Amino acid sequence: MKKWIAAAAAACLVCLAATGVSAAGTTYGQGTAVFDFGDHAFFTVKMYQGQSVYLSLDEQYDAQLAQEFYEQVGVEADQMLRFDMDGQQFARTGALFVKADEDQHVYELTEDGDFTQLEAEYVESYVVGKDGQRLSGYVISTNHLGDYVIA
């Protein structure tokens, strides 16, 4: 299942999307965009006036990638989050929240095909989304969304 999201920061930061995206605050032509990926992941980042970012998220379980993950890491993959930013990155570092249990870990697929366990902070009752729901999971600081495996 792919979810396409488009965000554009205009004079007062305007966000457009096919799924939940919210924006809050404007200061000197910048605002905070919150990308909601169906309660599995959220990305919060400050964007500048005129900045546009197009991205998609594929959450489908990839059996071949799961096999490669198992061969490298030695554990079964529970969930996959594969972001496509079409070669772009955000101008600023944001916070990627990935919903997970405390006994799970987040791995990133590097460009050379290796899986690296991320040093991410586990948080409970993390407030996300426009309705202020509280979720538990990992927070990752990044300016580029890639491919992640939760195991």
N, C-alpha and C positions, 0 to 999 in steps of 0.2 A: 504494500500500500504506500503510494507516494503522496506526499502533501507538499504542494507548491506554495511558497510564500514570497511575496514581494513587499519590500518596505522602501519608502522614499521619505527622506527628511526634507521638508519644505520649510517655508517661513515659520510655521508653528509645528513642525514635525508631523507629517501626515503619513500614516501607515495603511497599506492596502494588503489584504490577504484573503486566501481561500479558507483559512482556518484561523483560530483565535490569535490575534496580535493586539497588543495594547501599547499605548504610548502615554507618557506622563511627563509633565514639566517641560518648560522651555526657558533656556537662559542663553542669551547671546547667540541665537540661531542653532541651538543644540537641544536635544531632548533625549529621554531614555525610552528605548523600544524594548518591549518584552515579547518574545516570540514563544507562543504556546504550541507545543507539539503533542497535543492530545493527552496531557497528564503524564507522559513518559519522560519528557524533557522540556526545559524552559531555557531560553537564552536571553539574558538581559545585557544590553550594551548601550552606551551613549552614542548617538549619531549626530552628525553635523548637517547643517542646512544644505540641501541639494544632494546629499549622499543617497545612493540607491544600492541595494543589495538584493540579489535574487538567489534563493536557495530552495532546496527540496530535502525531504527526509524520507528515506526508505527504511521501513521497520521489518520488512520480510526476512524470515529466517533463511539464510543462505547455507545449504548443506555443505557445499564445497568449502566455504570460508570457515564453517564450524569444524570441519575435519582438519583444516590447516591449523586452526586455533588449538584443537586438541593435541595435535602432533607437536606443536611448539610449547604449549603451556602445561598440558597434562590434565586439564579440567574441561568439563562440558560447558559450552556457551549457553547461557539462559536467554539472552536477549541481544539483538543487534540494532544499532542506530547508525545509519550510513547517510551522512549529510553530503549534498552536492552543492557547492558554491560556485561552480563553473569557473574555477581558478581564481576567484576573488578572495579577499579577506577584509575584515572590518578595520577601519582606521584606528579604532581603540580596542583595548582588551576588555572583554566582557566576562560574565559569569555564566557558565553552562551548568545547569542543575540537571542531574540524571537521577531519576527515581530508582532506588535500589534498596535492598536489605543491608543491614550492617555487616553481615557475614559474606556479602558479595564484594567483588572488586571490579574496577573499571580498567579496561585495557584499550589502548589506541593502536590501530593498524598504521604503521609507519610507511613511508614511500618505498622502502626497500622490502616490504612484505613481512616485517617482523612485528610481533605484538609486544607492546611495552605497557607494563602496569603503571598506571598514573598515580602520582602522589596527591590524591584528592582528599579534601576534608569531608568527613561524613557529618551531616547535620540532621538533627531531628526537628520537626516542626518548622521547617523552612517555609516562609510565607511566599507564595508565588501566585501569579495570575491576577486578573482583575477582580476576582471574587475573594481574594485573600485566603485561599485554602492552604492548609498546612500539610506538607509532605516530608518524608524522610528520604535521604539519598546523598549523593556526592556532589560537591561544587568544584568545578574545574575553571581556572582562569585561562582564557584563550582569546585570540583574535581571529582564529580560523577553525571552523567546524569540520571535522573529518569523519573517520569511521571508528566506531567504538563497539566493544563487546563487553557485556556485563556477565560475569560468571561468579 
